[in-house]
């Protein structure tokens, strides 16, 4: 298991989700992806994408304008 970072700051919907999807596709189940975004829509879009695609949200946080979402990579199959 390893942790990876994705810088999606400055990107508008749907790009943070698309970049997260591309990054997760390269990771193994059990890995985590920490997404740094500034688009408030990411707080809704990324968790929804995770539910559909078999991943889960480990944590979300706001640091000023920045949103940090940690994704736990699943098997890629929705349950």
Secondary structure, DSSP 8 states (H G I E B T S, - for coil): --EEEEEETT--TTHHHHHHHHHHHTS-TT-EEEEEE--TTHHHHHHHHHHHHT-EEEEEEEETTEEEEEEE---S---
